[in-house]
Amino acid sequence: MTSMQLVGLNTKYYRYQNKLTQEQFANKTKFKVAYLSTIETGDANLTLKNVDLIASSFGIKPALLFDESTAKLAKKLPPRVDMYINN
């Protein structure tokens, strides 16, 4: 997996764990939903500033966004996690 894929999958994983839709997380980080979608698919070449912003919004260390074990768990999540979150 590339670093971009790891960060994307882990972003999705932690967003799901925090029961946030993409829209809610976008509002929290001030990212556009389309950009967040690009991050989660592993297609965004993030700056370290944005990696830090994502990590701090989840209250985790940035290194956790590069963890392969949680990224593998994220691959098993449904494609639209917002459908499975009780708001």
Buried (B, 14 or more C-beta within 10 A) or exposed (E): BEEBBBBBBBBBBBBBBBEBBBEBBBEBBEBEBEBBBBBBEBEBEBEEEBBBBBBEBBEBEBEEBBBEEBBEBBEEBEEEBBEEBEE
